[in-house]
Structures are given as structure tokens and as C-alpha cells.
Amino acid sequence: MRITGISTHVVGTPWRNLTYVQVHTDEGLTGVGETRMLGRTDALLGYLREAETNHIAGSDPFAVEDLVRRMKYGDYGRAGEIVMSGIACVEQACWDIKGKALGVPVWQLLGGLADTSENGRRVKAYANGWYTVERTPEAFHAAARTVVERGYRALKLDPFGTGSFELGHAETLRSLSLVEAVRDAIGDDCELLLEMHGRFSPATAVRLAGELERFRPAWLEEPVPPENLKALAKVAARTSLPIATGERIHDRIEFRELFESQAADIIQPDLGHIGGIGEMRKLAATAETHYVLMAPHNVGGSVLTAASLHLAGCTPNFTILEHFNDFADAEIKRVVKGAPEVVDGWFTLPDGPGLGVELDTDAAAGFPQQQAHFDLWAEDWHKRDGGSGRARR
């Protein structure tokens, strides 16, 4: 079997573009992969056009390691977000082709279930994208109640405003009031995950962690900018709350220093940005040797969700999966046939051959690419705005 070429499909909304890549073969099998870009979609498409000629066309889709190696290192330059995201799309599609050719789900090809009990076929989900509302305790309380009523037993939010490095007294009180409202809405039995989007200095992050402890968050996510791991280690050493990070690291090799510094308890690589399923599998195994849990960043569409679920099934240190599409841009789920769904707070592992999903190209054409925009420091960034395209991610 040989790859004959690829086709790309961008599904757009005012604030995010989902890029789907179909990999075609000379035996009639087609696989699909996905990534989510913010402001770099055209760059990704340009890279894929060159990679199709230089590396992809004519390759054996079963030889995933060789194809990833050539795409990552064959052009000599150091691979970053664009290249690793392009690799991820193609790599996922190759696993999809392999599973279809062999008639088994991808998780079987990755070693089978890590837990063969009934629980091993379920993956806990947490909700994100649900609080595109006004930053008031009343609005956050009502939105959080909706999440719980839909069966979720875990949710994440960023309660902070547009502060950078520091957070003033008044804004601190406002942010704490939002967390308090959400905790009241969801009760003590639901997991509360707190996002900081890498905006604070270590001193501010430590101060906020102390204030937040009474709400019993399951983790603090990206409390400081991701470039300085010593700053992250400083925060981790001064709080009892678990630290999560990793969505903006695009090469598994770059996690080495994070593990060595013991600065994080949970890593959150994005399967669509770090080279795909195989790279994530290797990273998860390394994390396991450092007693670190895996909770992937997952704010793309249903193909990325399916790929992350296959990884979850065979990964002992996989803990929980982010899910976005029940609340933000929920209508785009219809572009993927067999899209995974959350029932009573849990996903069930796909059991069809390959990834178990198919792209509906006709439906995808109904959501053309847009000039998607996301501004973390915009005043209304928590609230979707059709005019500005601003929203939370």
C-alpha cells in the first residue's frame, strides 16, 4: 500500500479553525487526522502542500515511524508548532488507515487496553468552553449548573480577567467570587479545574494558589508563562495544589527538563500539536516513569477527541480528557460521523476499525475557513462575540 496524496478541509468559526487532513492510498483506504490552529491555519496548509511532495506521497502508511522521522527531521530546520501539527494530522490518518486495513481499533494496535475491566473502556471527561458568559457570579453559577445537569462530573474555567503578571486586589476578589459561585453550583463531588493561561508571575501565582486552596481545585493549569520552567518549579514548591502544564510544548523531547525539575504533576500535551498518537504514546511512557499523569489538551473537534480516546485506552497514567464541543461551537460536531459523545460524564472507547470516525466533507464545506481570532487580553475574552470573534479557548 502507498499513499497517493492528501486533501485538506478547514472547518471555520469566528474564533477557531479546525483543519482536517485526509490521507488517500492506492488501495482505496482513506484515513483522517485533525488539528486546531489559532491564527496559523494558512501556514499549516502551506507546510502540508510542501510536505505532500517532499515526504508524504509514495510513503507506506504502515511505516508511521519512518514517515514521522522524515517529516520532522528531513527538512533540517527545527520543527515547531506548524510542522508538528502537520505531522500530527498525517500521523493520525496513517493509524486510521492501519486500523481499517486490519479491522481493529487503533487502541488495539497500541498495545490493547491498559485496564481490561469494564472501567477500562470508559474515559472520564471534563467540560470546557461552557462559560462564554458575563463575568459575574450569577452567570457563572447558572452556566456551571448547566454543565452538571448534562452529566459532567468535572469542569474547567479561567476565572481571571485580563491581568498579566499581576492581579490587583479588586480583580482578585472578583475572580475568587467566580470560583466560589462555580464550586457552589457543582457541589463537593465534582472536580473543579482552574486555568491560568500562563499569565502570572511566580509571586502572583503562589498568592492566588493560597487563596484558591479552600475551593479544592484538582489542579492549577499553566500558572506562569510556559517558557521558564524554573519559574514553574518555584510555584510548584510553594503550593500543595497539583500543577498542570504542557499544551504549548510541541516536541516531546522538550518535556525532559519539566520532568527533571518535578515542576508538574499532570502534563497536558495536545495530540494535534505534538506529532500525533505515537509521539504522545512515547511521552506518556516517559511521564509514567516520573509518576506524572497525562491529561491531554483537547479543544479541537471530534477526530482529535477520538484519537485522544484511543491513546487513553492503552495508557496507564491517563487520567481525564478535556471536551469542548458540547458547549462551544457544538454545531460543528456534525462534520464528523461517529463523533464521540459524553454520557453521564464519561466517554466510551471507540470500537470501530481505525479511529472509528469519518469526516463528512459535504458537512465540512458548510463551515468555510474564517479569519479566526483569539485575544487573551481582550476585555470580553470570556464571552464569544460574533463581531470581534473573541472568545475563550
N, C-alpha and C positions, 0 to 999 in steps of 0.2 A: 504494500500500500504506500502511496506517495501523496503528499499534499499538492494540490493543483493551484491553490490560491486562497485568498481570504476576501471577505466582504465585511464592511463596517456599517453600523447603524447607530446613529446618535439619537437618543430619546431625550428631549429637552423640556425644561420648565424654566421659569424666570430666574431661578436661583441655583439650578444644578443641571448638568448634562450627564446622562448615563451612556457610556459607549459600549456597545455590544459588538463582538467580533465573531463571525462565523468562519471556521476553517473547513475547507472543502477538500475532498480526496478523490482519487481516480477510481475508487470502488463505490462511490455514491454516498458514503457516510459523511455527515457534516456535524461538527461539534461547535459549541458556543461557549464564549467566555465574556467577562464583563469587568469594567472598572468605572469609577465615578471620578470625574475631574472637576476642579473648580478653577475656571479661568485659563485652562491649558489644553482644552479639547483639540483645538486646531493643531497644536504642537504634537499631540499624541497621534493624530491622524497622519500628519506628515511623516513622523517616525515610522509608523506602520507601513506606509507606502514604500519607503526605502527598505525596510526590513523584509517585506514580502519578496522583493527581488534579490536581496543580498543573502537572506538566510532561510526564509520560510518555504517558499515554493520549491518543490522537489524533495523536501525532507520527509523522513519517515515519522509519522505521528506517534508511533510507539516508542521512538527513541527520544523521549522527552528530555532527559538529562543532557543529551548532546545538543539538542536544539536550544535549550536554555543557555548552555555554556557559550554557544556561538553568538547568540543574540546579546548576551551580557558582556562578553569579552572580545568578540570578534571584530568590533569596530574600534578597538583600542581605548577610546575615551572612557572615563569613569562613568558608570551607569548611575543615573539619578532617578527622580520621580517619573519622568517621561518614559525612559527606557524600561524601568522595572514595571511600570503599569502596562506598557505594550507587551512585555514578556508575559505578564500575568494573564492577559486576555487570551493570548495564543496558547499558553500552557494549560489553562483550564479547558480550552476547547480540545486539546490533544487528549487529556484524560477522559473527556466526554466521549471522544471517538473510540478510545481503547475500551471503555466500559460497554459501549454499544456493540463493538465488534465481538466482544467476549460474552455479552449478555449478562453482565453483572454490574451492580452499583459501584461507583468509584471507591467507596469506603472498603469494599472487599479487596480491591487492588492495593490498598494502602496498609494491609495487614489484618483487616477484619475488625470486629467490634472489640473495643478495649474492655467493655463490660457486657457479658453475654446474658445478663438478667434482663427483665423487661425494661428496667430503668435505662439500660444501655442504648435503647432505641429512642430515647427521649432527650432533648436538649433544652435546658431552661432558657427562656428569652427575657430580655428586659426592654422596655419601651423607651424610645427616644423620638424626637420630633413632635411631641404631644403638646408642648407649651408655647405654641405660637400665639400667645395672648398678651394682654396688657400686663405689665409688671406690678401687679397688685396681689396681696394675699388672697383676696376673694377669687380672682380669676385663676390663680394657680391652684387653689383648693378645688375649685369646680373642675378644672381640667384634669387634675390628678384623680379625682373620683371617677371620671370617665374611663381612665386607664384601668383602674381596679375593676370597674364594672365589666370591662371587656375580658377579664380573667387574668390579667397580668399580675404577677406577684413580685415584680421588680421594675423600677423605672429610674431614669437618669435625668438630671437637669443641671443647667448652669444658672444659678440664681443671681450672678453678679452682673453689674451693669457694664459700662464702657471703660472701667478703670484699667490703667496699665501700670504695673509695678506696685502702685499703692492703691489703697481703697480708703476713702475718707470715712469719718465716723458716721455721718448720716447715711451714706451708701452702704456701709457695713450693717447698720441696723435694718435698713430696707432689705438687704439680701437675706439676713437672718430671719426676718419676718416671712419671707417667701418659703424658706426651708421649713420653718415651723408650720406654716399652713399646709405644705405638702405632707409632712410627717403626720399631722393631724388627720388629713384626708385619707391616707393609705393605711393608717394604723401601725401597730408594732410588728405585725407579722410579715409585712412586705419589705423587701430590700430597697434602700434608698442609696443611689449612687450619685456622687457630686462631681461635676465637671468644672474645671477652672480655665481650660483653654490656654494654658501656658502664659498667663498674663501677669503673674505677680513676682515680686522679689522674694527671696527666701524668708526674710523677716516678716513680710506681709502674709505669706502663705502659712508660716508657723502660727502667727497670731490668729488667722482665720481658722486654722485647724483646731486650735484650742477652743474657740467659740463654737465650732460645729460638733464637737465630740458628743454633746448632750443629745444630738439627733441620731446618733448611732449609724452614720453612713458606712456602707460596706467598703467604700474606697474614696479617696481623693484622686481625681484624674488630672494629670499634667498641671501640677500647681505652679511650676516655673517654666520658662521657655525651654524647649527641648534640646537646645544646642549645648547647654552647660550641665553635664552630669554631676559635677561636684556640687553645684547648687541644689540639684535634686537630692543628692545624698545628705546634704545639710538639713533639708526639710524632713526627710525620712528619719533621721536620727533624733529629731526633736518632736515627733508626734507618735502616738500609739495607733493612729489610723493607717490602714493599708494604703500604699501608694500605687497608682496605676499609671502607665505611660506607654508610648511606643507607636502611636498611629502615624507620626511624621518621621519615622525611621524607615527607609526604603531598601535597606540591604541588611540581611540577617547578620552579616559579619559585624555591623556597627552596633549590634546588641552586646557584643563581648564585654565592652567596658561597663555597660549597665549592669550586667550580671556580676562582674568582678567587684563593683562598688557596692553591691547589695542595696541599691537605691530604689528598687521597685519590688513589690510583692506580686503584681499582676502585670503582664505585658499585653499590649493591645495592637499588634501589627495589623495592617489592613491587607487582606489576601489580594485585593486588586491593585495594590501598590508595591508589593514586596516580591513580585516574581511568580506568584501563583501557589498552587497547592503543595507541590514538592518542596519549595523553599520554606513554606510555613511548617511543613511536617518536620523538616530538619531543625528549624528554630524551636519548635515545641519540645523536641527531644533535648536540645541543649538547655532550655528553660527548666525542664524536669530535673536535670542533674544539679540545678541550683535551687531546687524547691520553689520555683516560681510558677504561678498559674498563668494560663492562657485564656484571654477573653477578647477575641478579635474586634477591632473597629469594623463596623459593618453598616454604613449609611448609603450603600448603593441600592441596586434593585434585586430582583428575585433570583437571578443567576448567581450573583455573589453570595446571596444568602444560602442557596443550595450548595455551592462549593464549600462554604464555611461549615455547613452541617456535615458534609462528608468527612471533613477534617475532624470535626468534633467526635464523630463516632469511633474513630480509631486512636484518639489522643487521651491518655490517662489524666493529664493535668489540664484538660479543657474544663472551664467552669461555667461560663454563661455566654450567650450570644446576643449582641445588640440587634434590635429590629426597628426600622424606621418607617416602613411603608404602610403600616396600619394607620398612621396619623398624618404624615407629611407626604403630599403628592400620592395619596393612596390610589388614585385612578390609574397610575402608570403600571400597577401590578398586572393589568390585563394584557400587557405586551408579552408576557411570559406564560406559556401554557404549563400547568402543573406547578405553579408558584407555591412554595412552602407557606403554610399558614400556622399561626399561633392559636392553639386551643387550650384554654384554661392555663395559660402561661407557659406552655411548652410547645416546641416543635417536635414532630416525629421525623426520624431519618428518612430521606428518600430511599425507595427500594427498587425503582426502575433502573434499567441499564444506563450506564454513564452517569451524568449528573441528575437525570430524571426530570429535566425540564427542556422546553423547546421555545425558541424565540418565534413570536408571531410577527413576521416582518410587515404584514399589512397593518396590524395594530400599531406597530412601532412608527410607521410612516405618519400616523396621526399626531405625533409629538415631535415636530421638527426641532433641530438644534436651535438654541437661543443663545443670546449673549448673557449667559448666566453670571450672576454677580453675588458675592458674599462679602460683607464688611463687618468684621467682628467689633469694630469700634464705632459703628453707626448707632445713633440714638435708639433706633427701632429694631435692632438686630434680633430681638426675641420674637418679633412679630412679622409675619410674612406680609409683604406689601407689593401688590401687583405692579405699582408704578416704579418702585425702586429696585424690586427684586431682592430686597434684603430679607434675610431670614436666618434662623439658627440652623446649625448643621448637627 
